Amino acid sequence: MRKLLATLNKDLERWLMLGFYLYIVAVIIIEVFRRFVLNYSSIWGEETARYAFVYLVWIGASAAVTDRAHIRIDIIFHLVSTKVKGYLYVFGDVVTLGFAFFALYYSAESVLQSIEFGSATSGLRINTGWFTAAVPIGFCLIIIRLIQSLRRDIADIRAGRPVFTGNAMFS
C-alpha cells in the first residue's frame, strides 16, 4: 500500500495529464473524421476538449512545481553559495505558496458563484462550475506540492545537503 501511495505521490499528475492528453487527441481525431468524412460535427467535442485542456494545464502546473520546472531567472543561483541557494529556493516557495493561497481563494469564489447563479456552457448546457473548478483544483495540487518542496528543502538545509534544484527540461 505504501508503495502505491509513493507512486501516486510521485506520478499522479503525470498519469492525469496523460489521460487528459489522450482524451483531447481522441476527441480531435474523431471530430476531424466526423466533420470531413461524415459532414457532421458534434457540439460536445470541441467544448469538452477545450475544458480537458484547461484541466491538463493546471495539473501540469502542479507537476512543474514538483520538478521545479517552472520558468525562472536563475542567474542569482549561479552567484551564491549552496546554502544561500537553499534559502532562496525556500523564499521562492514561500512567496509562491502565498500567491497560491490568494489565487485559490478567488478562484474558488468564482466557482461558487458559477454554481450559485447556474451559468451553463454554450454547447453542453452544463454548469460551468465543473470546468472552472480546474483552477482551484490546480492550486490545491500546487499548494500540496509546494508544502512537500518546503519540507524537503528545509530538511536538506538542516542536514547540510544541497537542495533539489529541479529536473532539466532540456539537457
Salt bridges, closest charged atoms under 4 A:
GLU13 OE1 - ARG145 NH2 2.77
GLU31 OE2 - ARG34 NH1 3.73
GLU46 OE1 - ARG50 NH2 3.05
ASP67 OD2 - ARG14 NH2 2.25
ASP93 OD2 - ARG68 NH2 2.94
ASP153 OD2 - ARG68 NH2 2.21
ASP153 OD1 - ARG152 NE 3.59
ASP156 OD1 - ARG161 NH2 2.79
